[in-house]
Amino acid sequence: MASIPAIHIGFVLFPDMTQLDFTGPAQVLTRMGNTSIELVAKSLDPIATDAGFTLQPTATFATARVPDILFVPGGFGVVPAMEDAETVDWVRRMGAQAEWVTAVCTGALLLGAAGLLDGYRATTHWASHHNLALFGAIPVHERVVFDRNRVTGGGVTAGIDFGLALVAAIRGEDHAKFVQLSIEYDPAPPFDAGSPDKVEPEILDRYRKMVARMASDRDARTRAVADKLSLS
């Protein structure tokens, strides 16, 4: 597929990220053909994910190329990433130059912290959806949201849907279907419990208690980042 336009993808990595936010879209997007990728972080040190294994960056903020597609994953580590000036600055600079500015899950909040979602329709993980408006985004309860060159996906597994939708926008629907077939993406979940309006109240409460225990200050810290951005 050398005759099709080359696309360079920059995937942002940060500690305590949710690996499937990254690996799902990466598996799909790299099947567009004629793609190159960089896994970009502050340093080349391995990045610990929330799944207990590490990812190896291939470029730093200082050495990475300007991507055609800028991609930001989410996870509990997104709040420290939003508070890190070096990370936010790189995302902001690349977002101003990339053809596509994208995120899955709470990665959308990092885009917001970089000032890249102001006035754009966007989505994120359902548990953080209420924080989108802090950054001037227009929250939309959809699995994948396109607004001009901004593309955001919902939580974690939505990254595969996001990837296929972006492949369709770039390479065409037939190629997106080809990629979907190639990864046998034919979902048949054993339970219909993937959103808060479908699951039993006690399970939803269990999840909320876990978040409160692991990230009790997440909303307050996110609001502080947004307040700082509005004053800058």
C-alpha positions as CSV (number, residue, x, y, z in Angstrom):
1,M,0.0,0.0,0.0
2,A,3.0,2.3,-0.6
3,S,0.9,4.4,-3.1
4,I,-1.4,5.7,-0.4
5,P,-0.5,8.7,1.7
6,A,1.9,8.1,4.6
7,I,0.5,8.8,8.1
8,H,2.6,9.3,11.2
9,I,0.9,8.7,14.5
10,G,2.2,10.0,17.8
11,F,0.9,8.1,20.9
12,V,1.3,9.9,24.2
13,L,2.4,7.7,27.1
14,F,2.3,8.6,30.8
15,P,2.5,6.6,34.1
16,D,-0.6,4.8,35.3
17,M,-2.3,5.0,31.9
18,T,-4.9,2.4,30.9
19,Q,-3.0,0.3,28.4
20,L,-6.1,-0.8,26.4
21,D,-6.9,2.9,25.7
22,F,-3.7,2.9,23.7
23,T,-3.3,-0.7,22.5
24,G,-6.9,-1.0,21.1
25,P,-6.6,2.1,18.8
26,A,-3.0,1.3,18.0
27,Q,-3.9,-2.2,16.7
28,V,-6.5,-0.7,14.5
29,L,-4.8,2.5,13.3
30,T,-1.5,0.7,12.4
31,R,-3.5,-1.4,9.9
32,M,-4.3,1.6,7.8
33,G,-1.2,0.9,5.7
34,N,1.8,3.1,5.1
35,T,1.8,4.2,8.8
36,S,4.6,5.0,11.1
37,I,4.3,5.4,14.9
38,E,6.1,6.9,17.8
39,L,5.4,6.2,21.5
40,V,6.1,9.5,23.1
41,A,6.9,10.3,26.7
42,K,8.9,12.6,28.9
43,S,11.8,10.2,28.8
44,L,12.7,6.8,27.3
45,D,12.2,5.1,30.7
46,P,9.6,2.3,30.6
47,I,6.0,3.5,31.4
48,A,4.1,1.5,34.1
49,T,0.5,1.0,33.0
50,D,-2.5,0.2,35.3
51,A,-2.4,-3.4,34.0
52,G,0.9,-4.1,35.8
53,F,3.2,-4.2,32.8
54,T,5.2,-1.5,31.2
55,L,5.4,0.1,27.7
56,Q,8.6,1.3,26.1
57,P,8.6,4.8,24.7
58,T,10.4,5.2,21.4
59,A,10.7,9.0,21.5
60,T,10.7,11.9,23.9
61,F,9.0,15.2,23.8
62,A,12.3,16.6,22.7
63,T,12.9,14.2,19.8
64,A,9.4,13.2,18.6
65,R,8.2,14.2,15.1
66,V,5.1,16.3,14.6
67,P,2.4,13.6,14.1
68,D,-0.4,13.6,11.5
69,I,-2.5,11.9,14.2
70,L,-2.0,13.0,17.8
71,F,-3.5,10.4,20.2
72,V,-3.9,10.6,23.9
73,P,-5.1,7.7,26.1
74,G,-6.6,8.0,29.6
75,G,-6.5,6.2,32.9
76,F,-6.0,7.3,36.5
77,G,-2.6,8.7,35.6
78,V,-4.2,11.4,33.4
79,V,-4.7,13.8,36.3
80,P,-0.9,13.9,37.1
81,A,-0.3,14.2,33.4
82,M,-2.7,17.2,33.2
83,E,-0.8,18.8,36.1
84,D,2.6,18.3,34.4
85,A,3.5,21.4,32.4
86,E,5.9,19.6,30.1
87,T,3.3,17.0,29.1
88,V,0.6,19.6,28.6
89,D,2.9,21.9,26.6
90,W,3.9,19.1,24.2
91,V,0.3,18.0,23.6
92,R,-0.7,21.7,23.0
93,R,2.1,22.2,20.5
94,M,1.5,19.0,18.6
95,G,-2.3,19.5,18.7
96,A,-1.8,22.9,16.9
97,Q,0.1,21.1,14.1
98,A,-1.5,17.7,13.8
99,E,-4.0,16.9,11.1
100,W,-6.1,14.9,13.6
101,V,-6.3,15.6,17.3
102,T,-7.7,12.5,19.1
103,A,-8.2,10.8,22.5
104,V,-9.9,7.9,24.1
105,C,-11.4,7.7,27.6
106,T,-10.1,10.4,30.0
107,G,-7.4,11.3,27.5
108,A,-9.9,13.9,26.3
109,L,-9.4,15.7,29.6
110,L,-5.7,16.0,28.8
111,L,-6.6,17.5,25.4
112,G,-8.9,19.9,27.4
113,A,-6.1,20.8,29.7
114,A,-4.0,21.7,26.6
115,G,-6.8,24.0,25.4
116,L,-7.6,21.8,22.5
117,L,-11.3,21.1,23.1
118,D,-12.6,24.6,23.7
119,G,-15.8,24.9,21.6
120,Y,-15.6,21.3,20.3
121,R,-18.1,18.5,20.8
122,A,-16.4,15.6,22.7
123,T,-16.9,12.5,24.8
124,T,-14.9,10.6,27.4
125,H,-15.4,7.8,30.0
126,W,-18.9,8.1,31.5
127,A,-17.5,8.6,35.0
128,S,-15.6,11.7,33.9
129,H,-18.1,13.0,31.4
130,H,-19.1,15.9,33.7
131,N,-15.6,17.3,33.6
132,L,-15.5,18.0,29.9
133,A,-17.4,21.2,30.2
134,L,-14.7,22.6,32.6
135,F,-12.5,22.9,29.5
136,G,-15.0,24.5,27.2
137,A,-15.9,21.3,25.5
138,I,-19.5,20.4,24.5
139,P,-20.1,17.0,26.2
140,V,-21.8,14.4,23.9
141,H,-23.0,11.0,25.2
142,E,-21.8,9.0,22.2
143,R,-19.3,6.2,21.7
144,V,-17.3,8.2,19.2
145,V,-17.5,11.9,18.5
146,F,-16.1,13.8,15.5
147,D,-16.0,17.6,15.5
148,R,-13.9,18.9,12.6
149,N,-10.4,17.4,13.2
150,R,-11.1,16.4,16.9
151,V,-12.1,12.8,17.4
152,T,-12.8,11.4,20.9
153,G,-13.9,8.0,22.1
154,G,-15.6,6.8,25.3
155,G,-14.1,4.6,27.9
156,V,-11.4,2.0,27.2
157,T,-13.0,-0.5,24.8
158,A,-14.5,2.4,22.8
159,G,-11.0,2.8,21.5
160,I,-11.5,0.1,19.0
161,D,-14.7,1.7,17.7
162,F,-12.8,5.0,17.6
163,G,-10.0,3.5,15.6
164,L,-12.3,2.0,13.0
165,A,-14.3,5.2,12.6
166,L,-11.0,7.2,12.1
167,V,-9.7,4.6,9.6
168,A,-13.0,5.0,7.7
169,A,-12.6,8.8,7.7
170,I,-9.0,8.5,6.4
171,R,-8.8,5.4,4.2
172,G,-12.5,4.9,3.5
173,E,-15.3,2.6,4.8
174,D,-14.2,-0.5,2.8
175,H,-10.7,-0.4,4.3
176,A,-12.2,0.1,7.8
177,K,-14.4,-3.0,7.3
178,F,-11.3,-4.9,6.1
179,V,-9.5,-4.0,9.3
180,Q,-12.5,-4.9,11.4
181,L,-12.6,-8.3,9.7
182,S,-8.8,-8.8,10.1
183,I,-9.0,-8.4,13.9
184,E,-12.3,-10.3,14.1
185,Y,-14.0,-7.5,15.9
186,D,-17.5,-9.0,16.2
187,P,-18.5,-8.1,19.8
188,A,-20.8,-10.5,21.7
189,P,-20.2,-9.6,25.4
190,P,-21.4,-12.1,27.9
191,F,-23.1,-9.4,29.9
192,D,-25.0,-6.3,29.0
193,A,-23.3,-4.3,31.7
194,G,-21.1,-1.9,29.9
195,S,-22.7,1.4,30.9
196,P,-24.1,2.8,34.1
197,D,-27.7,2.8,32.9
198,K,-27.6,-1.0,32.2
199,V,-25.8,-2.4,35.3
200,E,-27.4,-3.2,38.7
201,P,-27.3,-0.3,41.2
202,E,-25.1,-2.2,43.6
203,I,-22.5,-2.8,40.9
204,L,-22.5,0.8,40.0
205,D,-22.1,1.8,43.6
206,R,-19.2,-0.6,43.9
207,Y,-17.5,1.1,41.0
208,R,-18.1,4.5,42.4
209,K,-16.7,3.5,45.8
210,M,-13.5,2.1,44.1
211,V,-13.0,5.4,42.3
212,A,-13.6,7.3,45.5
213,R,-11.0,5.2,47.2
214,M,-8.4,5.3,44.4
215,A,-8.9,8.9,43.2
216,S,-10.9,10.8,45.8
217,D,-9.4,14.1,44.7
218,R,-9.7,13.5,40.9
219,D,-12.6,16.0,40.3
220,A,-11.0,18.7,42.5
221,R,-7.6,18.4,40.8
222,T,-9.3,18.4,37.3
223,R,-11.2,21.6,38.2
224,A,-8.0,23.2,39.5
225,V,-6.3,22.4,36.1
226,A,-9.3,23.9,34.3
227,D,-9.3,27.0,36.5
228,K,-5.6,27.6,35.9
229,L,-6.1,27.2,32.1
230,S,-8.9,29.8,32.2
231,L,-6.7,32.3,33.9
232,S,-3.7,31.8,31.6
